Amino acid sequence: MSASGSWKEYAGLGGIFGTGLGLFGLHTVHALSADESLRALFLGLLIPAGFAVGILAGGAQLRRLDVDGAQFPRVAAWCVGGAVVLSLGAELTILSQQARGVTVSDQMVVVVTAASAGGLVGLIVGVYDTRQRAARAEANQLSQHLTVLNRVLRHDIRTSANVIQGHAELLADGDTASIKHARTIERQAATLVELGDHAREIERLFYKSDAEREDVDLAALVETCCKQIRAEYSDADIDVSLPPTLPAVAHPLVKSAVMNVVENAVEHNDAEAPHVTIGSTTPPQDGDEFVTLRVADNGPGIPDSELAAFDRGYETNLEHASGLGLWLVNWIVVKSGGSVRFEESASGGTVVCLRLRRARAASTISTPSPSLAAEQAA
């Protein structure tokens, strides 16, 4: 939790508990000072103070009600606002009755009880309002994701299909460079297949909830990915420097994220001697809470226009990525509760940093099962 988020959470809880305790205290003081029977004392304290107790109970349950800590002040504002509005309404009603010659006994009880009821109603409305806002924000984010998916599929698939069609026509004419054209067709066809795979994984990702995060061993996962990439790219020079185990909490599709990052570092590397280095760090500011997987290459680097699109969270006609791979990586890591950062390597290439929360219980660490791998490859 950030410092600002923590401050907002405590401020919101302070406003809610302060309102509840203040109103409960007023009910208690009045009940104890009244010269009434025990039954009247009990009912006079229990019933009106029940609203104040409801405010305290609601404040204590905010975290369980899926309310973001940064939104606690909004809930507190609704609570205080409800108490003020209903207490003013009660006061105006009393003044109206007095103007007509009607005497209202125990005016303070009426006003404080109305304030307690208003505070409880305001708290309920505030929780509903913040949850609705969170739902709308999530829907907007999903809409941005789908916009990216739609733009990339329309643009890249159309472009690749045009290239395939053009080279197929050249082959049909019996051009002497038919082998070269055939290889181009193979590459473009592979790009189409890769886009389809990424689109399918993104669809799975959007329907996976945060509760399905699991403990994984990043060291074993990286080893598995590197074996597959070395088998496909025999000349790939990949240097892995990781501890024996690297426990982290991640989405079940995290293997796809790691595979995409390492494969991109190898596939798009135009250096004379392509080299990829994989390591891990634990920044001092993170303590033992997070671990960062770093994948560095000596390639040409990621264009600034693509980085600008990732920083913004969506694409434009002028600034967009060349495919779905890095978008998929970013969304999987964010779904895992982490973040993605891009740096420039010492050789002028790119360093992709995947920051994930460290797993606590090493005994629960899992690696991708054969069935899951087969499902992802299907």
C-alpha positions, 0 to 999 in steps of 0.5 A: 500500500502506498503512503497516500493510500494508507493516509486516505484509508486511516483518514476515512476510517477516522471519520467513520469511527469518529462519527459513530463513537460521537453519536454513541457517546451522545446517546449514552450520556442522555440515557444515563442522565435521564431520570427514567425507569430501567426499561425506558433507559434500556430502550432509550439507549439500545434502539437509538444507539443501534444506528451508531453501532451500525456505523461502527460495525460498517466501518470495521467491515469496509475491507471485507466489502471490497472497498478500496482503501483509497476510497474510504474518505468518500465513504466517510463523507457520505456517512458524515453527510447523511448524519448532517442532512438528517439532523438538520431535517429533524431540527427544521421539523422541530422548529416547524412544530414549535412555530405551530405551538407544538412542544417537542420533548427531548429535542436532543434525542430526536436530533441525535437519533436522526443523525445516527440513522442518517449516518448509517444510511449514508455509510450504506450509500457510500459503500454502494457508490464506491463499489459502483465506481470501481465496477465502472473503472474496471469496465472502462479498463476492459474496454481499453483492453478490447480496443487494443485487441481489436486494433491490433487484430484488424491492422496486423492480420490485414497487413500479414494477409496482404503480404501473404497474398502478394508473395503467393502471387509471385510464386504463382508466376514462377519467380526465380526467388521463389524460395525467398518468397516462400520463407516470407510466407512462412514468417507471415503465416507464423505471425498470424498463428502467434496473434491468434494464440495471444488473442486466445490467452488474452481472452482467458486472462480477462475471465480469470479472477485475482483469487486464482493467483498461485505460487510459482517457482520463477527459476524453474519456469524460466528454465522450462522457457529457455529449453523451449526457446533454445530448441527453436533458436539453436544459435540463441545465447541465453545466460541465466543467473537465478537462485535455485528457487525464486518463489512468486505469486502470479496468475496461472498464465505467467509462463506465457508472459515469461516466454514472450519476453525471452522469445522477443529478446531472441527473435527481434535481436539484430546484433551480430552476436545476439545475447540475452541475460536473465537475472533477478533483483530485490530492490531495497525499497521493496524489502522482502515483499517483491522480486523483480525478474530482469530480461536484458538483450543487446538488440535494437531496443523497443521504439519510443512510440511503443513504450508511450502506448504502454505507459498510456495504457491504450493505443492510437493511430500514431503510437501503437505496438507491433503486436499483442506480445508485450500487451499480453505480458503487461496484462498478465503481470498486472493481473498477478498484482505486479508491474512491468518496467522497461529500461535500457541495457548497457549495450543499448538494448532493452531490459524488461523488468517483471516485478511480482510479489514474493511467495511466502510458503515455499511448500505450495510453489507449483510449476506449470503442469503438462496438462496446462502446457498442452492447453496453452499450446492447443 
